[in-house]
Amino acid sequence: MADRIFRAPGRVNLIGEHTDYNEGLVLPAALDLFCEVRASRRTDALLNASALNLNSSAFWKTLSIPSARPRGDWSDYVAGTAQQLERRGIKVSALNLAIRSDVPLGAGLSSSAALEVAVGMALVSYSGRTLGGAELAKACQQAEAEFVGLQCGIMDQFVAVFGRRGHALLLDCRTLEHRLVPLPAEVELVMVNSGVRHELASTAYNERRRECEAAVRILGRSLRDVSIAEWPDAESALPEPLRRRARHVVYENQRVLDFVAACERRDLTALGRLMRDSHHSLARDYEVSCFELDFLVETAAAIDGVVGCRLTGGGFGGCTVNLVRPGSVESFRRKISAAYCRRFGHEPAVYVCSSADGAREIAA
């Protein structure tokens, strides 16, 4: 049988940060940065994966996948996904998986979810079984939470499956209800990589989740269910830093709804204000920004043609997302790169991306 190629996109989250694991609302978009998995059958009983970008390989006996243990490297995303599929009755075949990705690592653009979803599609396709898109996304999210050890929400994997070109995806992380939101044609997506690498499983990411869970126990309900009108009463019941963590989540959920409405009426001024408010909340209340990200946001805000900017992803490093008028993109790239180089001694990577379709098999 000829090789088959499966591709899943990275993503940028336009707004709705750290709300996904709080049963909240998010608005990501899939990007035209992809992880591709070229799959072919083997004649033995091994699942072999090669990360071509890293010049690294790993293999497992297919019968041992249900009892596989983490190794602490990139291969955990493969093994964890395979294990979750086995638990859903998807028998993992003996395969070669050649993995290549142009989703930058550690940039907050969800290289891990792109890998999980592309691998998951390949494994399901060769099993002879079918699995719905939502169930595939859940399997991949559980692989990251239970096998890799990052207690992430469902957003990254879900948009990697369901993203569509020209649109963002409004996702309710409690019910998994979702709808496409057309992106204004007057802006382009530009990500600027701070170059600060983050390993979220070993940072304060899981700590923030625990803090939100503690706030929920005190309030007796999900932060998703606290409206802005109810916030003053809820706020008085919470000690610091739980008060600030919860405040970010409550107001961020409303910012998502306001951002969607602004997209639909193509109100660029409102989009910029909401992104600014989101970044400030992430930096001050949720404390997941860093000096480099703050510098990028403050610098971008003063450049002509920039509609809005904020950190994107889990934080602690990685990228900012910028909405830039099409005619200003090259000028923005030059100015933000020069400013960052003057301050930190090196130019940042800048990605000018289009929104993209979600995971699919492509022609070999």
N, C-alpha and C positions, 0 to 999 in steps of 0.2 A: 504494500500500500504506500502511496506517495506521502511525503511529509504534509502535515497540516499546520497552519499558522493561526494563532489566536492572539488577539490584541485587545488591551484594555487601557484606558486613558488615565493620566493623572488628573488632578482637579485643583481648582482654586475656590476657596470659599469667599463669596462676596461679602456676606455678613451672616451673623449667627454663630459666634465662636464660643465653644465650651457649653453650648446649649444642647448638643445632641445627646450626651449621656445624662442630661437632666430632663429627658422626655420633651424637649422643646422643638423649636422651629429653626431651620437652617436654609441657606440659599446658595448652594455651590453650583459651579459650572464645570463640566468636563473640558479638558484642554487637549489641544493637538500635540501633546507630548505623550508617548505611549510606551508601555511594556509589551513586547512581543515574545511569544513562546512558540517555537517551532517544535512540534511533537512528532515522534515516529515510534513505531512498535519495536520492542525487543523480543528476543526469543528465549530469554531466561526469565527469572522471577524478580527482577530488580526494577526499581524506579530510580532513574539516574537524572540528576539535574545539573546543568552547567550554567553558571553565571558568566557570560562571555565578557561583560564589562569588567568583571573583577578577576577574571582568569582563575576561577575557583569552581570546584565540582563537589557534589555530595551524592550519596546513593543510600537507598534503604531496600531491604527485602520487602516485597509487597505484603507478605504475611505478617510482618512485624510492625506495619504502620499503625495499627490500633494501639500498640504499646510503645510507640516512639517517644523519645524524650528530647527536650530542647538541647541544642548544641551551642546556643549563644551567638549565632551568626545569621547571615541572610537565609540560610537553608531552613531555618525555623518557620519562615512564612510558607514554604513549600510543604514541609511535613505537617504543619498545623492544619493547613487547608485540606490536605489529603486525609488526615485523621478525621476532621469534621465531616467530610463527604462519606467516609466509611460508616460513621455513626448514622448517616441518613440513608444507608443501604446502597450507596454508590461504590461498587467494587473497583478499587484502583488497579489498573492494568500495568503490566511491565512496559515502561516507556522510556525513551530518551526525551528530555526537555531541555532545549537550548534556549536560554533566556537572554534577551538583549533589551535594554531600556534606555530611553533618552529622558526619562523623568529624573531630574536631579535628586541625588540622595541627600537627606537631611535638610531639605529646603522648605518643608511644609507644604509640598505639592502632592503628597500622598503617593510616593513611590511604592510604599508597602502594599496599599490597597490595590494599585494597578497590578502588582506582581501576583497577589492572592487571586484576584478575579481572573486574570489571564490563565494562571495555572489551573484554577478551578474549572474554567470552561473547557480546557484541554482534557482534564481528568474525566469530567462528566461526559464529554463527547465520545471518548474512547471506551466508556463503560457500557455503551448501548442503552443507557437510561436517559431520562430527561429530568431536569430540575428547573423550577420556575426562577425567574430573575430575582425576586425578593428572597427566596430561600437560598439561592446562591450567595447573595449579599450577606445574609445572616450567617451562613456557614463561614464565610471569609472573616466577618467581624468577630465571630466566636473563636476562630483560629488565632487571631491577634490577641484577643483578651485572655483566652485560657492557655494557649501554648506559648505565645511570645511573651505575654505578661503585661501588655499595655491595655489598660481598661478603657479602650476607645468606644465611642458610640458607633452608630451604623452609617453615618453620613458618607464617609469616604467610599466605602464599598458600594453603597447604594447608587451614588452618582456615577461611579465607574461602570455600573450596569445600565442605568437608565438615562444617562446624559444624552442630550440631543444638540446638534449644531444650531447655533443662533439663539440658544436659550440657556437660562439658568433653571435650576430645579428646586422648587419650593417643596420641602419635605417636612412632614410632621413625624418626628422621631418616635412618638408614642404609638401612633396608629399605622405608620408607614404610608399614609395617604400622601399623594404627591401630584403636582401638576407643573407643567412647563411654563416658564415666564419669559416672554421675548425680551432679549437684551436690546437696549437702545442702539440704533445704528450710528449714533453720534459719538460713540466712545469705542476705544479698543482696550483690551486687557493687556496690561504690561506688568510683569512681576519682576521685582528687583531682589536678588539674593544677597543677603547681608554677609554670607560666607561664614556665619556662625553656625556650626553644626550642632544639632541637638539629637540626643538619644532619649526620646521621650520616656521610655520605660524606666530610665534611671534618673529622671528629673522630677520636678514638683508636679508633673501632670497627674499622676495617680494621687498625690496629696491633695490637689484641688478637688478631685472627685470625692475623696473622703470628706473634705470640708463641706461640700455641698450635701452629701449624705447626712452629715451631722446636723446641718441646718434643717433638712427635711424632717429628721426625727424630732427636733424641737418644735417645728411648726405643725407637724402632724399631717402634712400634705406635700405633694410635689411642688417644686419651685415653678413648674409649668402652670400650676393652678393659682398662683398668686398674681393678681392683676396689679397694674400700677396704682390704681385707686386704693387697693388694699395694702399696698406696700408700707405706708407709715405705721400701721398697726403691727405688721409682721416684723418690721425693722426693730421695733422696740423690744421684741422678744429675743433677739439674737445678740450674742456677744461678738466682739471682734476676734478674729478676722472673718467669722462666718457672715456677719452683717454685710461686709463689702463684697464677699464672694456671691452671696445671694442677690444683692442689689444688681450686680452685673447681669446675672442670668435673667432676672425679671425684666429689666429694661431692654436687654438684648433681644428677647423674644418679641417685644413690641417694635423694636427697630427693624426686625425682619419683615414684619407686616407692613410697616411704613415704607420700607425700601421697595417691596413688591409693588405697592401702590404708586410709588414715584416712577418705577420702571414703566408701568403701564400707561402713565400719563406723560412719560418722557421728561420728567422734571429733574434736570441735571443738578440744579442747585440743591434740591432736597437730597439727592443721592450723595453729594459731597458732604453735606452736613451730617448725615447719618453715619457715613464712614468715619468722619472725624470723631464723632461722639463715641462710636464703637471702639476706636483705638484708644481714646483717653480712658474709657472704662476698663479695657483690658490692661492698660498700663497701671492705672491707679487702684482700681478696685480688685481686679483679678490678679494683678502682679505677675503677668506672664510675658511682658515685653522685656527689652534689654536696651542698652544705650545705643547700639547700632541700629536697631529697628526704629527707635524714636528719632534718631538722626535722619534716617531715610524718609520718614513720614513728614517731619518738620521741613526738610529740604524740598521734598516733592510738592508740598502745599504751596510753596512760593514760586513754583515754575509755571509759566504761562501754558495754558492748554490742559492742565491737570484738573479734572473734575472732582476727584476724591481719591483718598489713599488711606490705607490702614495695614496693620500686620495681618497675616493670614495663616491659618493652621494653628497648631497647638501653642505656638509661641516659643519663648526661650531661645530665639534665633530663627533662622529660616528666612522667609520672604515677606515682602510687602506686596500688596495688590494695588494697582493704580488704574483708575479709569482716565484715559487720556484721549483728547480729541485726535482724530486720525491725522490731521495735518501737523500735529505737534509731536508725534511719536519720536521721530529721529532727533529733534531738538531736545526732547526730554531725556532720551537715552544719553546724549552727550553731556548734558548739564548734570544729571544725577551721578553719572560715572565720574566726572571730573571732581565734583564736590566730595564724593565718597573717597576718592583716591587722595585728595588733599588731606582729608581728616584721618584716614586709616592706612594709607600707604599702598593700597591696591584697589583696582577697579572691581566693582561687583558684577556678577553675571546678570544680564538683563534678558528676559524672555518676553518677546512680543508674540502673543498667542491668540488663536481663534478658539471659540468654543467648539466642541467636537461631539461626535456621536459616542455612545457607550460601547461596551465590550461586544466583540463580534469575531467570527472567523473570517479571515481574508484569504484571497487567492495566494497560493504558494508561488 
